[in-house]
Amino acid sequence: MFEKDSLISGLLLGVFIPFVGYALVLEIYDQLDAADIISGFGSGDFRRRTSALLGLCINLIPFALFNRKKFFYSMQGIMIPTIIYAGIWFFYFGINILD
């Protein structure tokens, strides 16, 4: 499925990879907090905001791989949900940042 240039494959990756990235980043935060490496670092809102943003940024990995293979439709498919998620992120957390 991911060996050919397809908008659908990019959309599927672009929709699901941020959720996996968000869960991975939260797990890393929890492990570091349990080991008292970052205990007390940042508020709960900071952790949620940063985790969501890092989860979005993980979309850059398949984007770069598709760029290397010259799969431009797949790259477009990844960017569509990424831009939508970034807009939702800014709508949800933007008021806190701009204060």
N, C-alpha and C positions, 0 to 999 in steps of 0.2 A: 504494500500500500504506500509506503514512504519511499519507494524507489523511482517513482515517476513524479513529474511536476504537476501538481493538482491543487486547486484552490480548496477543495474539500479536505484534503489531508492537512493543509496548513490551518484551516479553521478548527479542525478537531484538536490538533496540537495546541493551538492558540487558546482554546477554551479550557482544556484540561490541565495543561502544564502549570499554570499559575496556582491552581488548587493544590497540586502536589508540592510545588515549591513553598507555598504558604505553610502547609503541614510540616514540611521538612525544616523550615526556619523556626517554627514554633517548637518543634522537638529539640532543636539545637539550643534554643533559649532555655527550655526547661532543663536540659541536661547541664548546661552551664550554671543555671541557678541552683540546681541540686548540689553541684560541686562547690558552691559558694564562690564561684569565680566572678559572677556579675550580680550577686545579690544586692538588691537595693538600687540598681542602676536603672534610671528612667522610670517614668510612671507607667501605669497600665496602658494608657492611651498611646504613649510613645512606642511601647512594644508592639501593640496592634498595628499602628500606623507603619512602623518600620518593617514589620513582618509582611504586611500586605504589599508594600512597595518592593521588597526583595523578592517576593513571590512573583510579582509582575516582571521583574528584571531577569528572572530565570528564562523567560521567553527568548532572551537574546541568544541562548545557546543553540536551539534548533534554527533560529533565524540565521546565525552565522554558518551553520552547517549547510543549510539550503543555499546560502549565498555562495559558498564554496563550490557547490554542485551546479550553480546557475539555475536553480529552480525558482524562477521569479514569481510564478503563480502561488507556489507554496509560501513564499515570503509574504506575499500580499495577504494570504489567508491567515498567517500568524499575526500580522499587524492589525487586522480589522478588530478582533476581540481585544487585543492589547490596548488599542486606543480607546475602545469602549470601557474596558476595565480601568484605565487611567482616568477617564472622565468621571467614572463612579467614585474612584478613590479621591479625586480632587473635590468632588461634590460633598462627599462624606467627611473628609478630614480637612478640607481647604479653609473652612472658617477658623479652625483651631490654629492653623499655621499662620494665617493672615492677621491674627490678633496681636 
